[in-house]
């Protein structure tokens, strides 16, 4: 059995904010790349077939382990990879089961390239964070996603682009470095201009100046019409 699992596509990679920090140059956050358990199932099906693998769980010394067995047609036997999970903050048992499955998937090679991810630091703008009593928190409206990713012949990440939920490029690695002919690049195919800013209410394109004013005034990006509507609603509410 010499099957090699494929590399993760950009839209199969999730992003989590690991930490926020205030520096002399402003506030920023550290991002981590990770995979969802559904991606493991999808790639296992693609690589080994729906009946070519199986998943079981077992408790060992009070900890939940996941076993992924792959059928080796040459040896006519199941080959097992195993790992233990860490419970989530929300659903203890389900979190352990999902985490152990993803970790066992790493042992097979699914998403192992994420271990080669660079340190990702993104500077935050006004309106993307709040500060109270010396503590910095991220706005719930702020999200990041992988726009494109590339790998070298050793299956290591050598290109990476991250955009926010307004399709603005916020991080870029390796676009102008090295011999690009040796890089496998997997993009998210977006038809929206990545530099455009959009009103959070109606979706219309707005200028950077309008977005900056709206963020300071209303705490979110709004076009002029939506700003007027909000102001009018406030006046009517006060009059009542």
N, C-alpha and C positions, 0 to 999 in steps of 0.2 A: 504494500500500500504506500504509494509515493505521491499521493494527491496533495497539492499545496493550496491552501485557502487563498482567495484573492485579497487584495488590499481594500481598505475601507474607502468608500466614496465620500465626497464632501457632505452630502445630505444625510449620511449615516452617522456622522460624528456630532455629539452633543457638546455643549459648552456650559461649564459651571463656574461661577465666581468663587474663587477660593478665599480671597481676603481683600479688604479695602485698606488703604493707608493714605494718610496725609503727609505730604513731603513739602520741602521748601518751594518746590515747583508746582504744587497743586495736589489735588486728590486723584488717586488712580486705583486700579484694581488688578489683581493677579487672576488669570483665567486658567482653567484646566480643561483638557479634552478628555471625553469619555464616550463609551458606547452604551447603547440600550440593549437589554436582553433580547428584544425582538430582532435585532440585527444578527445576533448569534444564531437564532433559530433560522433566519432567512439564509445565512451563508452555509449553515450545516445542511440545509435542504438542497441548496445549489450544488454544493461540493460532493456530498455523499448520497444524496437522494433521500426522500422522506422516510424510507424504510432502512436506510443505511446507517442510522444512528439512533441512539436512545438515551434518555435522561432519567436518572433516579437520584433520590436523596436518602441520606442516612445520618442518624445521630451518632457521633463518636465523642465520648467524654463530655456530653452535654452540648456539643457544637454541631451545627448542621453542615454536612458536606454534600457536594454535588458530584455525581459520577456521569461523565459523558462517555458512552461506549460507541466506538466506530467499528463497523464490520469490515474485516480484512478478508477479501474474497480469495486471496492467494493462500493464506494460512487457514482459512475457514474457521476463524475465531474472532471474538470481540476484543478490541484493544481499548483499554480504559485510561482516561485522564480524570484526575480528581482534584478538588480544591475546596477550601472552607470559606464560608461567607461571614460578613460582618453585618449585624442588624442595622436597619435604618431607624431614623428617629420617629417615623410615623407608624409603619406596620411591621412589627418585630419579626414574625415568622415569614411573612411574604418577602420582607426586605432581605432576610438571610438567604432565602431560597434563590431570589433573583441575583444577589451578589455572588453567591457560591457558583451559580450557573455561569455568570460572566467571567469569573476567575478561572473556572475550568475551561471555558472557551479560549482564554488567553493561552493556556497550556497547549491547546491544539494549534494555536497560531492566529486565532481570530482577534484582530485589533492589536496585535503585539507591537505594531509599528507606532502606536500611541506612546509607548515608553520612550520614543526618541523625540518627542515633542520639545520644542524650545521653551525657555522661560518667556511667558507672555504677559507683558505689562501694558495696560491701556490707560491713558490719561482720561479722566472724566471731565465733562463740561458742566457749567452751571445748569441746574435743573435735573441733572442725572443723579444727584446725591443730596442727602440732607445731613446736617451736622447739629447735634444737640448734646450739651453737657460733655463736649469733647469726644463724642462718639460719632463716627461717620457711618451712614447707612445708604445702601443703593436704592434708587427709586424703583418701585415695582414695574414701572413702564419700560425700563431699560433691559434689553435682551441682545445677546450676540449669537451669531451663527457663522459657520465656516462657509466662506464663499468658494474657495478653491483650495486644493491641496495637491502636492506633488511628492514623489518618492524617488530615491536613487536606486541603483541596481541592488543595493543591500537592503532594500525595503525600509529605508530610513527617511523620515520627513526632511525634505530640503526646500520645499516651497509651501507657503501657507498664507492665506488671506482671510481675515476675519472682518465681517461687516456687522453693523448694528441693525436694529429692526426698522430703521429708516433707509437701509441699503447704503449707508455711508461706510467707506472703507476705513477701518480703525487700526488695523495691524497688517503688516506685510513682511514676509520673510523670503529672501532668495530669488526675487523676480529678475534681478539683473546679474546674478552670480553664477559662475560655473558654466559648464557645457550643457545647455538646455536639451540637447539631443539625447542625453542620458537620463532625462527626468520623465517619469510618467505622471502627467497632470490630470487630475479628475476635478472637473468644475461643477458647481451648481449653475444651471442655465436660467438666468434671470433676464427678463425682457424689460425691466425697469432701469432707468438711468440711476446708477449707484450714487451719484453725487446730488440727486434731487432731495429736497426736504419736503415733507408732506404734512398737511394739517392732520392732527390726530382725530379730529371729529368728522370731517367730510372727505379727507383724502386728497384735496387739491394741493397742487405744488405751491410752495411759499418760498420767499427769499430768506437768506440767512439773517438779514436784519430784522425781518418780521418774526422769524423763529426765536431770535435772541430776546426781543422785546416781550413776546408772548410767554416765554419761559420765565422771565423775571416777574411778569405781571400776574400770570395765571398758573404758573407751575407746569405748563405743558405747551407744546407747539400747536398754535391755532392760526388759521388764515384771518384776514381782517374781518370778513363777514361773520365768522364764528365768534370772534372777539366782540363785535358789536352786538350779536345776539345774546351773548352771556351778560354783557353790560346792561342790555335792555331788560333781561330777566331779573337781574339784581335790583334794578330801579323799581320794577313792578312789584317785586317781593317786598321792598321797603315801603312802598306806597300802601300796600295792604296792611 
